[in-house]
Amino acid sequence: MTLATLILLLVFTINTCLLIFIIVHPHKQLRWQIFLMVFLISLWQGARLINSTIVGNDLHLLAGMRLGLMPALFLPAAFTWLAFSLLNKWSGFSWWKKFAFWLAPIVMSLFIFTDYNLQRVLVQDGQIWYIPGALYWWFAIYFLLSIFYDLYILVVYRKNYNTIIRRQIDYIFVGAALAGLFGLLFSAILPIFGVHNYYFLGLNGALLFTIILTYSLFRYRFFDLKISFYTIIIDSLRLFILGIIYYILCLALHNIARIDFSVTGNLVVLLVFMGLSIPFVFKLINFVIRSLLIDPTNDLKTAEDNIASVLRSSQDFQFLFSALAKEISRIVDYREIFVYLSKRNKPENFYQVFPVGERLISIKNSHLLKFLKENKKIANAAEIDYLGFNKLLTKELKDRQIDLVLPIFYDQQLLGVMIINNNQKLLSIQQLNFLEQVNKYLDIAVGSLLLHQQCLAGK
């Protein structure tokens, strides 16, 4: 098996796993549109894989290469279906307009098994090459123009949709760009300069598109790319340095100390030594790497520690909320932050205590407070709008310019809310996890401080 076939097999396996993943998640939006895209790409790669592994005559190879291009013809139409469905416009099209998107690949598929598509194939140095026919380049032009048109539509209408759909469009654009870059580099640019050995990587670059597409459209919370990239770099460096250390150790013991590791006893001693020493060496490597590199996760850890300290020691609401807002600003670049607490004699009314103001919110006329009281969890305007389960709540959040709300509970009673105007920026999973941790501390701190003040008032 050649390297090209091995990589193609790996890519095909990953795409097959993505198909299974999509099937076992029946309640996700755009499920069948994503499935069709990944399925067509898998068929494309599967046909190439069969051609690479099954030995046959030139006629069989030619038929296999022609058949392999069939899924590629339908990919642009499938992408159009996906793009307009994401923008919630596909359902508004008439049946003939929907059919028009599929008509072009249907007509072109009639020429797939003719010399107008591929004339003949050549096998050289284990690689399969083909001579295109007169219509092959028109197929390629149709493919590129259709994909570019769909990406253009996504970019043009992006600003009209909520933050989560805008982020999904960003991911789709990046995935398509990376796949296109791989295809252009390995299948077009390098062959122009006479480098044909990596031609097979062009098609396999579609794996980037399928992975990013599935990830972006199956989630509404996304990882912080900066922190995720840093984590990958750190983990890779740790493993690489650890491997180098023990590789040098084995070479030194074998070449200098003349220890023969083909002897079972020596090998067992080496494995025991490695098992006992690796945890300590790994910690040392981790310490050195984190000392030399800037760690973006430090802000999260520092802010959490500072907030825990402030909430444990504060005995004044203004100091508590001021310090809390300062630490939150290290992680969330918000525009405004407000805190409302319920009145002692009228618990259904909430008044602004930070910054000090006179605004009131009543449970009777607030869908937000009712939602918090029933669900007892953070209200994220972007997620509420995307999931679409409460339109009245979505409208109230937009009218009040509220992006996030942290409920403050004590003894199952809603004592207050912390409202954050984040300028409609989508928070990452790391930021949301941080705010959820803050919310847990806040419940206990505010409840304890209220009880403390009530005791002082009673004295």
Secondary structure, DSSP 8 states (H G I E B T S, - for coil): --HHHHHHHHHHHHHHHHHHHHHT-TTSTTHHHHHHHHHHHHHHHHHHHHHHHS---HHHHHHHHHHHTHHHHHHHHHHHHHHHHHTT-GGGS-HHHHHHHHHHHHHHHTTTTSTTTEEEEEEETTEEEEEE-TTHHHHHHHHHHHHHHHHHHHHHHGGGS-HHHHHHHHHHHHHHHHHHHHHHIIIIIHHHTT--TTTTHHHHTHHHHHHHHHHHHT-SSB--HHHHHHHHHHHHHHHHHHHHHHHHHHHHHHHTS---TTSHHHHHHHHHHHHHHHHHHHHHHHHHHHHHS--TTHHHHHHHHHHHHHHHH---HHHHHHHHHHHHHTT---SEEEEEEE-SS-TTEEEEEETT---EEEGGG-HHHHHHHHH-S-EEHHHHHHHTS-HHHHHHHHHTT--EEEEEEETTEEEEEEEEE-TT---BHHHHHHHHHHHHHHHHHHHHHHHHHHHHHH-
